[in-house]
Amino acid sequence: MIKFTLVCPDQHEFEGWFASSASFDEQQRAGHVTCAICGSPDVEKALMAPAVSTARKKETVRIAAHAAQQEQIVATLRKLRQQLTENSDYVGDRFAQEARKIHYEEVEQRGIYGEATLDEVKELADEGIDFHPLPILPEEQN
């Protein structure tokens, strides 16, 4: 499909979509193309760069939409992580020990975050201790 900007003798401009330039010419000769504003059949193509719909353009639009959606998701994760870290205590590599103390009510219940080894994570899960990993942000994967 090709999009043309069309113009009549009264300088009304409007868009028209055609299968090809030849298709526009055929429809114009047959009197099927008229000004969308005043109805004049004396319509010509205005000077412009035609917009051609291609598979590459469609893919570019799809990728751009996906990128925008991904940016929104990352922004939401960033905000969630910020709220969690601002309202929790950082316990570093003592995470597993502190999580156990909280779970077994040896210390006051509070939000914590820190690091744990894979073995410590498995042990916490086996003990039925609830915890969740913080979302990993793209800048942390470098």
C-alpha positions as CSV (number, residue, x, y, z in Angstrom):
1,M,0.0,0.0,0.0
2,I,1.1,3.6,-0.7
3,K,-0.2,6.6,1.1
4,F,-0.4,9.8,-1.0
5,T,-1.2,13.3,0.1
6,L,-3.8,14.5,-2.4
7,V,-4.8,18.1,-3.2
8,C,-7.7,19.7,-5.1
9,P,-7.8,23.1,-6.9
10,D,-9.1,24.7,-3.7
11,Q,-5.9,23.5,-2.0
12,H,-7.7,21.1,0.3
13,E,-5.2,18.4,1.4
14,F,-6.1,14.9,2.4
15,E,-4.6,11.4,2.4
16,G,-5.5,8.5,0.3
17,W,-4.2,4.9,0.4
18,F,-3.7,3.0,-2.9
19,A,-2.4,-0.4,-3.9
20,S,0.1,1.3,-6.2
21,S,0.7,4.5,-8.1
22,A,-0.9,2.9,-11.1
23,S,-4.0,2.1,-9.0
24,F,-4.3,5.8,-8.1
25,D,-4.0,6.8,-11.8
26,E,-6.7,4.3,-12.8
27,Q,-9.1,5.4,-10.0
28,Q,-8.5,9.0,-10.8
29,R,-9.3,8.6,-14.5
30,A,-12.4,6.7,-13.6
31,G,-13.6,9.6,-11.4
32,H,-13.4,7.5,-8.2
33,V,-11.0,9.9,-6.4
34,T,-12.6,13.1,-5.2
35,C,-11.7,15.7,-2.7
36,A,-12.7,14.6,0.8
37,I,-13.6,18.2,1.7
38,C,-15.4,19.7,-1.3
39,G,-16.0,16.7,-3.5
40,S,-14.0,18.1,-6.5
41,P,-12.9,15.3,-8.9
42,D,-9.9,17.4,-10.0
43,V,-7.5,15.8,-7.5
44,E,-3.7,15.5,-7.9
45,K,-0.9,14.0,-5.9
46,A,0.8,16.6,-3.7
47,L,4.6,16.7,-3.5
48,M,5.6,14.3,-0.8
49,A,7.6,11.3,0.0
50,P,5.2,8.3,-0.2
51,A,4.8,6.1,2.8
52,V,5.3,2.5,1.7
53,S,4.2,-0.2,4.1
54,T,7.0,-2.8,4.3
55,A,7.6,-5.9,6.4
56,R,10.7,-4.1,7.8
57,K,8.7,-1.1,8.8
58,K,6.1,-3.2,10.5
59,E,8.9,-5.1,12.4
60,T,10.5,-1.8,13.4
61,V,7.1,-0.6,14.8
62,R,6.6,-3.9,16.6
63,I,10.1,-3.7,18.1
64,A,9.6,-0.1,19.2
65,A,6.3,-1.0,20.9
66,H,8.0,-3.9,22.7
67,A,10.9,-1.7,23.8
68,A,8.5,0.8,25.2
69,Q,6.7,-1.9,27.1
70,Q,10.0,-3.3,28.4
71,E,11.1,0.1,29.6
72,Q,7.8,0.4,31.5
73,I,8.3,-3.0,33.2
74,V,11.9,-2.1,34.1
75,A,10.8,1.2,35.6
76,T,8.1,-0.6,37.7
77,L,10.7,-3.1,38.9
78,R,13.1,-0.3,39.7
79,K,10.4,1.5,41.8
80,L,9.5,-1.8,43.6
81,R,13.1,-2.5,44.4
82,Q,13.6,1.0,45.7
83,Q,10.6,0.8,48.0
84,L,11.8,-2.6,49.3
85,T,15.3,-1.4,50.0
86,E,14.2,1.9,51.6
87,N,11.8,0.1,54.0
88,S,14.1,-2.9,54.9
89,D,17.4,-3.4,56.7
90,Y,20.4,-4.5,54.7
91,V,22.0,-7.5,56.4
92,G,24.6,-8.4,53.8
93,D,25.8,-12.0,53.7
94,R,24.1,-12.6,57.1
95,F,20.7,-12.9,55.2
96,A,20.1,-16.6,56.0
97,Q,20.9,-16.2,59.7
98,E,18.8,-13.1,60.1
99,A,15.9,-14.6,58.2
100,R,15.9,-17.6,60.5
101,K,16.0,-15.4,63.6
102,I,13.0,-13.5,62.3
103,H,11.1,-16.7,61.3
104,Y,11.7,-18.3,64.7
105,E,10.8,-15.1,66.5
106,E,14.3,-14.7,68.1
107,V,14.3,-11.0,67.0
108,E,11.7,-8.4,66.2
109,Q,10.0,-9.0,62.8
110,R,11.2,-6.6,60.1
111,G,12.0,-6.5,56.5
112,I,15.5,-7.4,55.5
113,Y,17.5,-7.9,52.3
114,G,21.0,-9.1,51.6
115,E,22.9,-12.0,50.0
116,A,22.6,-15.7,50.4
117,T,24.4,-18.7,48.8
118,L,22.4,-21.2,46.7
119,D,22.8,-23.8,49.6
120,E,21.5,-21.2,52.1
121,V,18.5,-20.4,49.9
122,K,17.7,-24.2,49.6
123,E,17.9,-24.6,53.4
124,L,15.6,-21.6,54.0
125,A,13.1,-23.0,51.6
126,D,13.3,-26.5,53.2
127,E,12.6,-24.9,56.6
128,G,9.5,-23.1,55.3
129,I,11.0,-19.7,55.7
130,D,9.3,-17.2,53.3
131,F,11.6,-15.0,51.3
132,H,11.7,-13.5,47.8
133,P,14.7,-12.4,45.7
134,L,14.9,-8.8,44.8
135,P,14.3,-8.1,41.1
136,I,17.5,-7.9,39.1
137,L,17.7,-4.7,37.1
138,P,19.4,-4.6,33.6
139,E,22.3,-2.4,34.9
140,E,23.2,-5.1,37.5
141,Q,23.8,-7.7,34.8
142,N,26.9,-6.0,33.4
